[in-house]
Amino acid sequence: MKKLILFIAFLPALTFAQNAKQLLDAGRAKISTGDFNGAITVLSRSLGLEPKNAGAFYFRGVAKSSLKQYDEAINDFNSAISINPKYYLAYHDRGLAKASQNKYKDAIADLDKSIALKPDFADGYYNRGHVKAGMGDKKGAITDLTKAIALNPKIPEAYFYRGALYMDFKFFNSAIADFNHLLALRPQDAYGFYLKGVAEYATLKFKPSLGDLNRSLQIDPQNPDAYNGRGLTKYALKDKAGACADFTKANQLGSKNAAENLAKFCR
């Protein structure tokens, strides 16, 4: 009889832990569907049952960050880290929340810590590269994006941002290679086709440039910069009428450079 009484005494604790876990899982599911307010409610209930659960604090912080409640999110990430100082995801997401507040140095420190805890964390390198680019450290950004790609060659955004940075340095052939990788992973990326077309124009590859700018405008016919870029390419291919039609369309859509090109090439 004594053993039976002891077993029954443990039942409330088992049920308590199970309910907290179920609520945590439900909160994660709500985050995955975009119901961030619902996730916060459910995860708060989970924490009411199990107040030392680092995962519940972390995921509630993720939901709050998604709602741009950055200060509250950072508080939750702080709590997750105080419970589990090796929670690399909490450092990572706290860094992103700080970056969203333009606290770039603090963000880099958190992302450094996240990567130190998990050196094969591709998203950590990708996001640190993104933050470095925002700080103006373009070479550092390229280094981090290159590391992210080495760890996970299927992050399309890494190719996009590294390609754009290569263009800033006028490394156009490297940019074209990155945009090719991007478009293999995301074949409906209108802006990727646009940037690839611009890089090809810069390297005098006018026919490929025209093809990529055509494709960009098929996907997104409201991009004024793509019309302006295609106008320049058509002009280089001796199609003045087509170029001027594109400059006119770009100007109508609000391109900053189209009026200048109309005056320069279409008199």
BATORKOL-267565 format. One line per 3 residues: number of its first residue (from 1); their letters; for each residue x, y, z of N, C-alpha, C. Coordinates in steps of 0.1 Angstrom, whole numbers. Example, Ala and Ser with C-alpha at 12.3 -4.5 7.8 and 13.67 -1.06 7.14 Angstrom:
! residues 2
1	as	132:-57:78:123:-45:78:132:-33:78  128:-22:71:137:-11:71:129:0:79
END
This chain:
! residues 267
1	mkk	8:-12:0:0:0:0:9:13:0  20:12:7:29:24:8:34:28:-6  38:18:-15:42:21:-28:32:27:-36
4	lil	19:23:-35:8:28:-43:6:43:-39  7:46:-26:5:60:-21:16:69:-27  28:64:-27:39:72:-33:37:74:-48
7	fia	32:64:-55:30:66:-69:19:77:-72  8:76:-64:-3:85:-65:2:99:-62  11:101:-53:16:114:-49:24:120:-60
10	flp	30:112:-69:38:118:-80:29:122:-92  16:117:-92:8:120:-104:6:135:-107  3:143:-97:1:157:-100:13:164:-107
13	alt	25:160:-102:37:166:-108:39:161:-122  36:148:-125:37:144:-139:27:151:-148  15:152:-143:5:159:-151:9:174:-153
16	faq	14:180:-143:18:194:-143:29:196:-154  39:188:-154:50:189:-164:44:186:-178  36:176:-180:30:173:-193:22:185:-198
19	nak	14:191:-190:6:203:-194:15:214:-199  25:217:-191:35:228:-195:41:225:-209  45:212:-211:51:208:-224:41:209:-235
22	qll	28:205:-232:18:206:-243:16:221:-247  16:229:-237:14:244:-240:26:249:-247  38:245:-244:49:249:-251:48:245:-266
25	dag	45:233:-268:43:228:-282:32:235:-289  21:238:-282:10:246:-289:15:260:-292  23:266:-284:28:279:-287:37:279:-299
28	rak	46:269:-300:55:268:-311:47:266:-324  36:258:-323:27:256:-335:21:269:-339  17:277:-330:10:290:-333:21:300:-340
31	ist	33:299:-335:43:307:-342:45:303:-356  45:290:-359:47:285:-372:36:289:-382  24:292:-376:12:296:-385:11:311:-385
34	gdf	19:319:-378:19:333:-378:9:339:-367  4:331:-358:-5:336:-348:4:339:-335  10:351:-336:20:354:-326:13:358:-313
37	nga	2:365:-314:-5:369:-301:-10:356:-294  -15:347:-302:-20:335:-296:-8:327:-290  3:327:-296:15:320:-291:19:326:-278
40	itv	19:340:-277:23:346:-264:14:342:-253  1:342:-256:-9:338:-246:-6:323:-241  -4:314:-250:-2:300:-246:11:298:-239
43	lsr	22:305:-244:35:303:-238:35:309:-224  28:320:-222:27:326:-208:20:316:-199  10:309:-204:4:299:-195:14:288:-192
46	slg	21:284:-202:32:274:-200:41:278:-189  46:291:-189:55:296:-180:49:297:-166  36:299:-165:29:299:-153:29:286:-146
49	lep	30:275:-154:31:262:-148:45:258:-146  54:263:-154:68:259:-153:77:271:-156  79:279:-145:85:292:-147:100:292:-150
52	kna	107:280:-150:121:279:-153:124:272:-166  114:273:-175:116:267:-188:122:277:-198  134:275:-201:142:284:-210:135:284:-224
55	gaf	130:272:-229:124:272:-242:112:280:-243  104:280:-232:91:288:-233:94:303:-233  105:307:-226:109:321:-226:114:324:-240
58	yfr	122:315:-246:128:318:-259:117:319:-270  108:310:-270:97:311:-281:88:322:-278  85:326:-266:77:338:-264:85:350:-269
61	gva	98:350:-267:106:361:-272:105:362:-287  105:350:-294:104:349:-308:91:355:-313  80:352:-306:67:357:-310:67:372:-308
64	kss	72:377:-297:72:392:-294:81:399:-305  92:393:-308:101:399:-319:93:400:-332  85:390:-335:78:390:-347:67:401:-347
67	lkq	63:405:-336:53:416:-334:60:430:-332  74:430:-333:82:441:-332:82:447:-318  79:438:-308:79:442:-294:93:439:-289
70	yde	103:446:-293:117:442:-292:121:443:-277  118:453:-270:122:453:-256:117:442:-248  104:438:-250:98:427:-243:105:414:-247
73	ain	107:413:-260:114:401:-265:128:399:-259  135:410:-258:149:409:-253:148:405:-238  138:409:-231:136:405:-217:134:390:-216
76	dfn	126:385:-226:124:370:-226:137:362:-230  144:368:-239:157:361:-243:167:362:-231  167:373:-224:175:374:-212:172:363:-202
79	sai	159:361:-200:154:350:-190:158:336:-195  157:334:-208:161:321:-214:176:319:-211  184:329:-214:198:328:-212:202:326:-197
82	sin	195:333:-188:198:332:-174:196:317:-169  186:311:-175:183:297:-172:192:287:-178  195:290:-191:204:282:-199:215:290:-206
85	pky	226:293:-199:236:302:-205:242:297:-218  239:284:-223:245:279:-235:234:278:-246  223:286:-244:212:286:-254:216:295:-266
88	yla	222:289:-275:228:297:-287:217:304:-295  205:298:-296:194:304:-303:189:317:-296  189:317:-283:185:328:-275:194:340:-278
91	yhd	208:337:-278:217:348:-281:215:353:-295  213:344:-304:211:347:-318:199:356:-320  187:352:-314:175:360:-316:176:373:-308
94	rgl	183:373:-297:184:386:-290:193:395:-298  203:390:-305:211:398:-314:202:405:-325  194:396:-331:185:402:-341:176:412:-336
97	aka	170:410:-324:161:421:-318:169:434:-316  181:433:-311:189:445:-309:193:451:-322  196:443:-333:198:449:-346:186:457:-351
100	sqn	174:452:-348:162:458:-352:160:472:-345  167:474:-334:167:486:-327:179:495:-330  186:491:-341:199:497:-345:210:497:-335
103	kyk	209:487:-326:220:486:-316:230:475:-322  237:480:-332:245:470:-340:256:464:-332  263:471:-324:275:466:-317:270:455:-307
106	dai	259:458:-300:254:448:-290:249:436:-298  243:438:-310:238:427:-318:249:418:-322  260:424:-327:272:416:-331:278:408:-319
109	adl	278:414:-307:283:407:-295:274:394:-293  261:396:-294:252:384:-292:254:374:-303  256:378:-315:257:369:-326:271:362:-325
112	dks	281:369:-321:294:363:-318:293:352:-308  285:354:-297:284:344:-287:276:332:-292  266:335:-300:258:324:-306:267:315:-314
115	ial	275:321:-323:284:313:-331:295:306:-323  300:312:-313:310:306:-304:304:293:-298  291:294:-294:285:282:-288:282:271:-299
118	kpd	279:275:-311:276:266:-322:283:270:-335  296:266:-336:304:271:-348:299:267:-361  290:257:-362:284:253:-375:271:259:-378
121	fad	267:270:-371:254:276:-372:254:285:-384  249:280:-395:249:288:-408:241:301:-406  229:300:-400:221:312:-399:227:323:-391
124	gyy	235:318:-381:243:328:-373:252:336:-381  260:329:-390:269:337:-399:261:345:-409  250:340:-414:243:348:-424:238:361:-417
127	nrg	232:360:-406:226:371:-399:237:381:-394  248:375:-390:259:384:-386:264:392:-398  265:385:-409:269:392:-422:259:403:-425
130	hvk	246:400:-424:236:410:-427:237:422:-418  240:420:-405:242:431:-395:254:439:-399  265:432:-402:278:439:-406:276:448:-418
133	agm	268:443:-427:265:451:-439:258:464:-435  248:463:-426:241:474:-421:250:484:-414  261:479:-408:270:488:-401:281:494:-411
136	gdk	280:489:-423:290:494:-433:302:486:-435  303:475:-427:315:466:-428:312:455:-439  313:460:-451:310:452:-463:319:440:-465
139	kga	332:442:-462:341:430:-464:338:420:-453  336:424:-441:332:415:-430:319:408:-433  310:415:-439:297:409:-443:300:398:-453
142	itd	308:400:-463:310:390:-474:317:378:-467  326:380:-458:333:369:-451:323:360:-444  313:366:-437:303:359:-430:294:352:-439
145	ltk	289:358:-449:280:352:-459:287:341:-466  299:342:-469:307:331:-475:307:319:-466  309:321:-453:309:310:-443:296:304:-442
148	aia	285:312:-442:272:307:-442:269:298:-453  273:302:-465:271:294:-477:279:281:-477  291:281:-471:299:269:-470:292:259:-461
151	lnp	286:264:-451:279:255:-441:265:251:-446  258:259:-454:245:256:-459:244:263:-473  247:256:-484:246:262:-497:232:264:-502
154	kip	222:262:-494:208:264:-498:201:275:-491  208:286:-487:203:298:-482:202:308:-493  191:310:-500:190:319:-511:194:334:-508
157	eay	190:338:-496:192:352:-492:207:355:-490  215:344:-487:230:346:-486:236:350:-499  231:342:-509:236:345:-523:231:359:-527
160	fyr	219:363:-524:214:376:-528:222:387:-522  224:387:-509:231:398:-502:246:398:-506  252:386:-507:266:386:-511:268:391:-525
163	gal	259:387:-534:259:392:-548:257:408:-548  248:413:-540:246:427:-540:259:434:-535  265:428:-525:278:434:-520:289:433:-530
166	ymd	290:422:-537:300:421:-548:298:432:-558  285:436:-561:283:447:-570:288:460:-565  287:462:-552:292:474:-546:307:476:-548
169	fkf	314:464:-548:328:464:-551:332:463:-565  321:462:-574:323:461:-588:329:447:-592  327:437:-584:330:423:-587:318:417:-594
172	fns	316:422:-606:303:418:-613:302:403:-617  313:397:-621:313:383:-625:310:374:-612  315:378:-601:312:371:-588:297:373:-585
175	aia	293:385:-587:279:388:-584:269:380:-593  273:379:-606:265:371:-615:264:356:-611  275:351:-606:276:337:-602:267:335:-590
178	dfn	267:345:-580:258:344:-569:243:345:-573  240:354:-582:226:355:-586:221:343:-594  230:336:-601:227:323:-607:223:313:-596
181	hll	231:312:-585:228:303:-574:214:307:-568  212:320:-566:200:325:-560:188:320:-568  189:322:-581:178:319:-590:175:305:-592
184	alr	186:297:-590:184:282:-590:176:278:-578  177:285:-567:170:282:-555:156:289:-554  155:300:-561:143:308:-560:140:314:-574
187	pqd	135:306:-583:134:309:-597:124:320:-600  116:325:-591:107:335:-593:111:348:-587  123:350:-584:128:362:-577:131:373:-587
190	ayg	121:382:-588:122:392:-599:134:401:-596  136:405:-584:147:414:-581:161:407:-583  161:394:-581:174:387:-585:177:388:-600
193	fyl	166:386:-608:168:387:-622:172:401:-626  166:411:-619:170:425:-622:185:428:-619  189:424:-607:203:426:-603:213:419:-612
196	kgv	209:407:-616:218:399:-625:218:406:-639  207:411:-643:207:419:-656:216:431:-655  216:438:-644:224:450:-642:239:446:-642
199	aey	242:435:-635:256:431:-635:261:427:-649  252:420:-656:256:416:-670:258:429:-679  249:439:-677:251:451:-685:264:457:-681
202	atl	268:457:-669:281:463:-665:293:456:-670  291:443:-674:302:436:-680:300:434:-695  292:443:-701:289:443:-715:283:431:-721
205	kfk	276:423:-713:269:411:-717:255:415:-720  253:422:-731:240:429:-733:228:420:-736  231:410:-744:220:400:-747:215:393:-735
208	psl	224:387:-727:220:380:-714:213:390:-705  218:403:-705:212:413:-696:197:415:-700  195:416:-714:182:419:-718:172:407:-715
211	gdl	177:395:-716:169:383:-712:165:383:-698  175:387:-689:172:386:-675:163:398:-671  165:409:-677:156:421:-674:142:418:-679
214	nrs	141:412:-690:127:407:-695:121:398:-685  128:389:-680:123:379:-671:119:386:-658  127:395:-653:123:403:-641:110:410:-643
217	lqi	108:416:-654:96:424:-657:84:415:-659  86:403:-664:75:393:-665:70:390:-651  79:388:-642:75:385:-628:69:397:-621
220	dpq	76:408:-622:71:420:-615:71:432:-625  60:434:-632:59:445:-642:58:459:-636  60:461:-623:58:474:-617:72:479:-612
223	npd	83:473:-615:96:478:-610:102:488:-620  101:501:-616:106:511:-625:121:510:-628  129:505:-619:144:503:-621:146:493:-632
226	ayn	138:483:-632:140:472:-642:137:478:-656  127:486:-657:125:493:-670:136:502:-674  141:509:-665:152:518:-667:165:511:-671
229	grg	167:500:-664:179:491:-667:177:485:-681  165:480:-684:163:474:-697:164:485:-708  160:497:-705:162:508:-715:177:510:-719
232	ltk	185:510:-709:200:511:-711:205:500:-719  200:488:-716:205:476:-724:200:477:-738  188:480:-740:183:482:-754:190:492:-762
235	yal	193:503:-755:201:514:-762:215:508:-766  221:501:-757:234:495:-761:233:485:-772  221:479:-774:219:469:-785:213:477:-797
238	kdk	214:490:-798:209:498:-809:194:499:-811  187:495:-800:172:496:-801:168:509:-794  169:520:-801:166:533:-795:151:535:-792
241	aga	143:530:-801:129:532:-799:124:524:-786  129:511:-786:126:503:-774:131:509:-761  143:514:-762:150:520:-750:141:532:-745
244	cad	137:541:-754:130:553:-750:116:549:-745  110:538:-750:97:534:-745:99:529:-731  110:522:-728:113:517:-714:116:529:-705
247	ftk	124:539:-709:126:550:-701:113:558:-698  105:559:-707:92:565:-705:84:558:-695  83:545:-696:76:537:-686:82:538:-672
250	anq	95:537:-672:102:539:-659:99:552:-652  99:563:-661:96:576:-655:82:577:-650  72:570:-657:58:570:-652:57:563:-639
253	lgs	66:553:-637:65:545:-625:73:551:-613  80:562:-616:87:569:-605:102:566:-605  108:561:-615:123:559:-615:130:573:-613
256	kna	141:573:-605:148:585:-602:157:589:-614  161:579:-622:171:582:-633:164:582:-647  152:579:-648:146:577:-661:145:591:-668
259	aen	141:601:-661:140:614:-668:153:619:-674  164:617:-666:178:620:-671:181:612:-684  177:599:-684:180:591:-695:172:595:-708
262	lak	159:599:-705:151:603:-716:157:616:-722  162:625:-714:168:637:-719:181:634:-727  189:624:-722:202:621:-727:201:613:-740
265	fcr	192:603:-741:192:594:-752:180:595:-761  170:603:-758:158:602:-766:153:616:-771  163:624:-774:159:637:-780:156:635:-795
END
